[in-house]
Structure formats: structure tokens, C-alpha cells
Amino acid sequence: MKLYYQEYGNKNAPLMVFLHGGGVSSWMWAKQVQYFSDYHCITIDLPEQGESKNAEYFSIRKSAEDIAKLIEKLANGKKIIVIGFSLGAQVLIQMLSMNPSLIHSAIINSALVRPNGFVRKMIRPSIKITLPLVKNRYFSKLQSKTLYIEEGDFEKYYKESSQMSSDTLIRILEENMSFKIPDEFDKTMGKVLVTVGEKEKGLMKKSAMDILSKNPNCIGIIIPGVGHGISLVNPSYFNQMIKNWLENSVLPHDAISIK
């Protein structure tokens, strides 16, 4: 099965691609594709997730390869903008490293790039024990709130998470916890905005600094008052931030610059 994707907006405009985080799928971008109706928007479900649940096994590298081929075909020479969140942001970093001239503008939101070998080793035994909780509706309700998932999106979140196998979840988490910035990232030619929430863990902020240090085309900001998931908790802020940066190279006045 090929990757599932949907198209929105003006097909004659620049291509804007959205890559979701782990535990959710393309529905997380509903308010973005609505806002950016002047662009040719594409949302893609990553392998083994959402409507791509029957695609081949997930890996960050293979996802990057397949998505790059897809968007190059759909863009047909147009300007390409890619926005990635969390797991999707890791895929985006891999894409930028493998195809340094393909993407004109990129927004890397909350990407972990510091591998943790100990945590990775604990994933498999932990998931085998805790998977029944993932399938528990009450637990999923609590978990959805930590992810800033709105009430109207809960059923989609619960359905997808409860249908995910333990092997799939382990595979995704191991990829997430093993990812590091590829050496080729320094060759990325497009402009890159790196963002992280003020309330995110220190490891995420250090990851943002690592990304900035690897390529001079990157600029980075800390978004005040928010944790992991700015596009969900405050879509209006997120949308305006992207629009102002893309069209006017302006960043939010309350954002904290990452040095």
C-alpha cells in the first residue's frame, strides 16, 4: 500500500506539506489546511499510522525517501514548504539531509535529535506491559489531554491508538529515540525555522540548539507558555507564525530567540 495523502487548497500555488507526530495522523492538521487555503496543501499519513496503517514498516529514513519522491512529483517544479511536528519533524530533518535542494522552506517543530540508548532499551519491555492501557478508553482520554487533542478529535485518536499493534508502537518509539542529525544536514540549502515550546523538556530545547548549530540557514525560537504541541493547543498562533515567517521573514514578538 502506498502512503495515504490528501490535497487541499489552490493547486496552482506553492506546495505546503504537513507531517504529523507519533500517536496521531493527518487529522491533527485540520486547522492548518483550512487556514492556508491559498496554498496547495498536502497532508500525509506516515507508514503504519492513520490511513497508511497497512503500508510497509515505519522507519524515518524510508519515510523520508518515499515522501520526497511523492512531493517532488506533486510539486511539479513549484516551491515546496514542509512543516513537521515531533516524529514528522525528524522525518523532515532526514529529508532535508537527503535532498538538500528539494525543500525551499522548512518548519521543524519539536524534533528530538539526541538519542537515548537506555530509554530505547526499555521501550520493548515497557510497551508489552503498558499496551493494554493504550487500548483503555479512560486512559486514552487522559493521554489525549496531555497531547492537547480536542474533544472533537478524541474518537479518531482513540480508534487509531487502540488499533496500533505493540510491534508497530515499539518500532515507532525506537526510531524516535534513536534519531540523530544526519551528517549531510549541513548541506541543506533552504531556509529553516526551528521551534520548541517553553514548557518542553530540556532535552527538546537542547535538540533545537543542536539543529541550529549544524546549519547556518536555520533560525530558532522558543514559543512561550506552551509544551509539546503548539499547532494543537494554539493553532491561530502557529498559523500566523508560519505565514509571517514565510511571507515576511517576521517572527512572533513574544518568541525567545535560541542562540
C-alpha positions as CSV (number, residue, x, y, z in Angstrom):
1,M,0.0,0.0,0.0
2,K,1.3,3.5,-0.9
3,L,1.3,6.3,1.6
4,Y,-2.1,7.9,2.1
5,Y,-2.3,11.6,1.4
6,Q,-4.9,14.3,0.9
7,E,-4.8,17.5,-1.1
8,Y,-6.4,20.8,-0.3
9,G,-6.4,24.4,-1.4
10,N,-5.1,26.0,-4.6
11,K,-3.3,23.5,-6.7
12,N,-1.6,26.3,-8.7
13,A,0.1,27.7,-5.5
14,P,3.3,26.7,-3.8
15,L,3.1,23.2,-2.2
16,M,2.8,23.1,1.6
17,V,3.3,19.6,3.1
18,F,2.4,18.6,6.7
19,L,4.0,15.7,8.5
20,H,2.2,14.6,11.7
21,G,3.6,13.4,15.1
22,G,3.6,10.0,16.6
23,G,0.3,8.8,18.1
24,V,-1.8,10.9,15.7
25,S,-2.2,11.2,12.0
26,S,-3.1,13.8,9.4
27,W,-6.2,15.0,11.1
28,M,-4.0,17.0,13.5
29,W,-3.5,19.5,10.7
30,A,-7.2,20.3,10.0
31,K,-6.9,23.9,11.2
32,Q,-3.8,24.4,9.2
33,V,-5.1,23.3,5.9
34,Q,-8.2,25.4,6.5
35,Y,-6.1,28.5,7.2
36,F,-3.6,28.0,4.3
37,S,-6.3,27.6,1.6
38,D,-4.2,29.9,-0.7
39,Y,-1.5,27.2,-0.8
40,H,-1.6,23.7,-2.3
41,C,-1.7,21.8,1.0
42,I,-0.8,18.1,1.3
43,T,-1.2,16.0,4.5
44,I,0.5,12.6,4.6
45,D,-0.1,9.7,7.0
46,L,3.2,8.2,7.9
47,P,3.7,4.4,7.4
48,E,1.8,2.2,9.9
49,Q,-0.2,5.2,11.1
50,G,-3.6,6.6,10.2
51,E,-4.8,5.6,6.8
52,S,-1.3,4.3,5.9
53,K,-1.6,1.7,8.6
54,N,-1.2,-1.1,6.1
55,A,1.9,0.4,4.4
56,E,5.3,-1.1,4.9
57,Y,7.1,-0.9,8.3
58,F,7.8,2.6,9.6
59,S,11.3,3.9,9.6
60,I,12.4,7.6,9.5
61,R,14.8,7.1,6.6
62,K,12.4,5.1,4.4
63,S,9.5,7.6,5.1
64,A,11.8,10.4,4.1
65,E,12.7,8.7,0.8
66,D,9.1,7.9,-0.1
67,I,7.7,11.4,0.9
68,A,10.4,13.2,-1.0
69,K,9.5,11.2,-4.2
70,L,5.8,11.9,-3.6
71,I,6.1,15.7,-3.1
72,E,8.6,16.1,-5.9
73,K,6.0,14.6,-8.2
74,L,3.1,16.6,-6.8
75,A,5.0,19.9,-6.8
76,N,6.0,19.6,-10.5
77,G,8.5,22.3,-10.2
78,K,6.7,24.5,-7.7
79,K,8.1,25.9,-4.5
80,I,8.0,23.3,-1.7
81,I,7.3,24.1,2.0
82,V,7.4,21.3,4.6
83,I,6.1,21.5,8.2
84,G,6.9,18.7,10.6
85,F,5.9,18.1,14.2
86,S,7.8,15.7,16.5
87,L,8.1,12.4,14.7
88,G,7.2,14.2,11.5
89,A,9.9,16.8,12.2
90,Q,12.5,14.0,12.5
91,V,11.4,12.8,9.1
92,L,11.7,16.3,7.8
93,I,15.3,16.6,9.0
94,Q,16.1,13.4,7.2
95,M,14.5,14.7,4.0
96,L,16.5,17.9,4.2
97,S,19.7,15.9,4.6
98,M,19.0,13.5,1.8
99,N,17.6,16.1,-0.7
100,P,19.4,19.4,0.2
101,S,17.8,21.5,-2.6
102,L,14.3,20.0,-2.8
103,I,12.7,21.9,0.0
104,H,12.7,25.7,-0.1
105,S,11.3,26.4,3.4
106,A,11.0,24.1,6.4
107,I,9.5,24.4,9.8
108,I,10.9,21.9,12.3
109,N,8.6,21.8,15.3
110,S,9.8,19.9,18.5
111,A,12.3,17.4,17.0
112,L,14.2,15.1,19.3
113,V,17.8,14.6,17.9
114,R,19.6,13.3,21.0
115,P,19.4,9.5,21.0
116,N,18.9,7.8,24.4
117,G,20.2,4.3,24.4
118,F,18.9,3.4,27.9
119,V,15.4,4.6,27.2
120,R,15.4,2.8,23.9
121,K,16.3,-0.5,25.5
122,M,13.4,-0.1,27.9
123,I,10.8,0.5,25.2
124,R,10.1,-3.1,24.3
125,P,9.5,-4.5,27.8
126,S,7.6,-1.4,28.8
127,I,5.2,-1.5,25.8
128,K,4.5,-5.2,26.4
129,I,3.3,-4.3,29.9
130,T,1.5,-1.0,29.2
131,L,-0.2,-1.7,25.8
132,P,-3.5,-2.7,27.5
133,L,-3.6,0.8,28.9
134,V,-3.3,2.3,25.5
135,K,-6.5,0.4,24.5
136,N,-8.3,1.6,27.6
137,R,-10.7,4.4,26.8
138,Y,-10.3,6.2,30.1
139,F,-6.5,6.1,30.0
140,S,-6.6,7.3,26.3
141,K,-8.8,10.2,27.4
142,L,-6.3,11.3,30.0
143,Q,-3.4,10.8,27.5
144,S,-5.2,12.8,24.8
145,K,-5.4,15.8,27.1
146,T,-1.6,15.8,27.6
147,L,-1.3,15.9,23.8
148,Y,-3.7,18.9,23.5
149,I,-6.2,16.8,21.5
150,E,-9.6,18.5,21.3
151,E,-12.8,16.7,22.4
152,G,-14.0,16.5,18.8
153,D,-10.8,14.7,17.7
154,F,-10.7,12.2,20.5
155,E,-12.6,9.4,18.7
156,K,-10.2,9.5,15.8
157,Y,-7.2,9.5,18.3
158,Y,-8.7,6.6,20.3
159,K,-9.5,4.5,17.3
160,E,-6.1,4.8,15.8
161,S,-4.2,4.3,19.0
162,S,-6.2,1.3,20.1
163,Q,-5.8,-0.4,16.7
164,M,-2.0,0.0,16.7
165,S,-0.1,-3.2,17.4
166,S,2.6,-3.5,20.0
167,D,5.2,-4.2,17.3
168,T,4.3,-1.0,15.4
169,L,4.4,1.1,18.5
170,I,7.7,-0.3,19.5
171,R,9.1,0.3,16.1
172,I,7.9,4.0,16.0
173,L,9.3,4.7,19.5
174,E,12.6,3.0,18.8
175,E,13.0,5.1,15.7
176,N,12.1,8.2,17.6
177,M,14.5,7.6,20.4
178,S,17.4,6.6,18.1
179,F,17.3,9.5,15.7
180,K,20.2,11.9,15.4
181,I,21.0,14.7,12.9
182,P,22.5,13.2,9.7
183,D,25.9,14.4,8.7
184,E,24.5,15.7,5.4
185,F,22.2,18.2,7.2
186,D,24.8,20.9,6.9
187,K,24.2,20.9,3.1
188,T,20.6,21.9,3.4
189,M,20.0,24.9,1.1
190,G,16.5,26.1,2.1
191,K,15.6,28.3,5.0
192,V,14.7,26.5,8.2
193,L,12.7,27.6,11.2
194,V,13.3,25.5,14.3
195,T,10.7,25.8,17.1
196,V,10.3,24.3,20.6
197,G,7.8,25.0,23.4
198,E,9.0,26.9,26.5
199,K,7.4,24.1,28.7
200,E,9.0,21.2,26.9
201,K,11.8,19.1,28.5
202,G,15.3,20.4,28.5
203,L,16.3,17.6,26.1
204,M,14.0,19.1,23.5
205,K,15.5,22.6,23.9
206,K,19.0,21.1,23.6
207,S,17.9,19.3,20.5
208,A,16.7,22.6,19.0
209,M,20.1,24.1,19.7
210,D,21.9,21.1,18.1
211,I,19.9,21.5,14.9
212,L,20.8,25.2,14.7
213,S,24.4,24.5,15.2
214,K,24.5,22.2,12.2
215,N,23.3,24.5,9.5
216,P,23.7,28.3,9.1
217,N,20.3,28.6,7.3
218,C,18.5,27.7,10.5
219,I,16.9,30.2,12.9
220,G,15.3,29.1,16.1
221,I,12.7,30.3,18.6
222,I,11.2,29.1,21.9
223,I,7.5,29.6,21.9
224,P,6.3,31.0,25.3
225,G,3.8,29.3,27.6
226,V,3.4,26.0,25.7
227,G,4.7,22.4,25.8
228,H,4.8,19.8,23.1
229,G,2.1,20.6,20.5
230,I,1.8,24.3,19.7
231,S,-0.2,23.6,16.5
232,L,-2.9,21.8,18.5
233,V,-3.0,24.0,21.7
234,N,-2.9,27.3,19.8
235,P,-3.4,26.8,16.1
236,S,-4.1,30.5,15.5
237,Y,-0.7,31.5,16.9
238,F,1.0,28.6,15.0
239,N,-0.6,29.5,11.7
240,Q,0.1,33.2,11.9
241,M,3.7,32.4,12.9
242,I,4.2,30.3,9.8
243,K,2.5,32.8,7.5
244,N,4.5,35.8,8.8
245,W,7.8,33.9,8.6
246,L,7.2,32.5,5.1
247,E,5.9,35.7,3.6
248,N,7.6,38.5,5.5
249,S,10.5,36.8,7.4
250,V,8.9,38.0,10.7
251,L,8.7,36.0,13.9
252,P,6.3,36.4,16.9
253,H,7.3,39.4,19.1
254,D,7.0,37.3,22.2
255,A,9.1,34.4,21.0
256,I,12.5,33.8,22.6
257,S,15.4,33.6,20.2
258,I,17.6,30.4,20.5
259,K,21.2,31.5,20.5
